[in-house]
Amino acid sequence: MRQRPLSPHIGVYKFAYTMATSIVHRATGVVLSVGLLALAGWLIAAASGPEAYAIAVAILGGAFGQLLLAGWLVAFSYHLFNGLRHLNWDLGRGLEKHEARHSAAIVVVATLLLAGAFIYAAFFAGVPR
Amino acid sequence: MSLRSPLGKVLGRGSAKQGVSHWWMQRVTSIALIPLTLWFAYQVVHLPTANYDEVRAWVASGFTPVWLLLFIGAVAWHSSLGVQVVIEDYIPNKAAKVSALLASTFLHIVVVVAGSYAVLRIAFTTFSAG
């Protein structure tokens, strides 16, 4: 590729935790896109018959599969709340630095609460797996 | 003097000539997904997912197939727009970038068609009390 001059990038800025909340939004989005593949696979297995569904249960019901499901619940909770933060910015609200730092903290706390509730319901509330 | 109307000048701006449609649809799908994803996550964490018959009965019950189809469509659309931006941002090599964009587009379409077919097949072949 042609070498062109580049404008200053992330390295020139002092780290602020709102940077982390920004890149994590992207990362959780990609993680959830992978989850979409699992969702389709799960539905296709359920539509294909008991033998196919047993394979899906063996994969998603194993230790690694359960870890993935818990991870998707956390990723979803974060992407939901940070997405609401983005929609609020799109209305032109909350764009000041101190407001962005404040809303980032709210997103992290709300994520822990919602993901905790989902993980409790999924793994500890006695629903047979 | 230009004979182009002000509207004609602003429609389809940007390097992809799509105007604001990508940005706008990302927001439209995100708003639709607030209730749909919360509904889906709530349902799935309370569903005995290891039980084949109970999962199929849930998929086929009431208006669940409608919500599932809307959910799959909105998620795939939103995901396709998001993954597109990630690919465009992080893959500088043009051949690799275009290949990845094509693969992502095709994969998302396959997910929508196959996932929707699975939901409909379960709905039309399972008879539940719900």
Boltz contact constraints between the chains, C-beta under 6 A:
constraints:
  - contact:
      token1: [A, 29]
      token2: [B, 82]
      max_distance: 6.0
  - contact:
      token1: [A, 33]
      token2: [B, 79]
      max_distance: 6.0
  - contact:
      token1: [A, 33]
      token2: [B, 83]
      max_distance: 6.0
  - contact:
      token1: [A, 36]
      token2: [B, 75]
      max_distance: 6.0
  - contact:
      token1: [A, 36]
      token2: [B, 79]
      max_distance: 6.0
  - contact:
      token1: [A, 36]
      token2: [B, 111]
      max_distance: 6.0
  - contact:
      token1: [A, 40]
      token2: [B, 111]
      max_distance: 6.0
  - contact:
      token1: [A, 40]
      token2: [B, 114]
      max_distance: 6.0
  - contact:
      token1: [A, 40]
      token2: [B, 115]
      max_distance: 6.0
  - contact:
      token1: [A, 43]
      token2: [B, 115]
      max_distance: 6.0
  - contact:
      token1: [A, 43]
      token2: [B, 118]
      max_distance: 6.0
  - contact:
      token1: [A, 44]
      token2: [B, 114]
      max_distance: 6.0
  - contact:
      token1: [A, 44]
      token2: [B, 118]
      max_distance: 6.0
  - contact:
      token1: [A, 46]
      token2: [B, 55]
      max_distance: 6.0
  - contact:
      token1: [A, 46]
      token2: [B, 56]
      max_distance: 6.0
  - contact:
      token1: [A, 47]
      token2: [B, 118]
      max_distance: 6.0
  - contact:
      token1: [A, 47]
      token2: [B, 121]
      max_distance: 6.0
  - contact:
      token1: [A, 47]
      token2: [B, 122]
      max_distance: 6.0
  - contact:
      token1: [A, 50]
      token2: [B, 52]
      max_distance: 6.0
  - contact:
      token1: [A, 53]
      token2: [B, 52]
      max_distance: 6.0
  - contact:
      token1: [A, 57]
      token2: [B, 50]
      max_distance: 6.0
  - contact:
      token1: [A, 61]
      token2: [B, 50]
      max_distance: 6.0
  - contact:
      token1: [A, 83]
      token2: [B, 30]
      max_distance: 6.0
  - contact:
      token1: [A, 118]
      token2: [B, 41]
      max_distance: 6.0
  - contact:
      token1: [A, 118]
      token2: [B, 45]
      max_distance: 6.0
  - contact:
      token1: [A, 121]
      token2: [B, 45]
      max_distance: 6.0
  - contact:
      token1: [A, 122]
      token2: [B, 45]
      max_distance: 6.0
  - contact:
      token1: [A, 127]
      token2: [B, 48]
      max_distance: 6.0
  - contact:
      token1: [A, 128]
      token2: [B, 48]
      max_distance: 6.0
  - contact:
      token1: [A, 129]
      token2: [B, 50]
      max_distance: 6.0
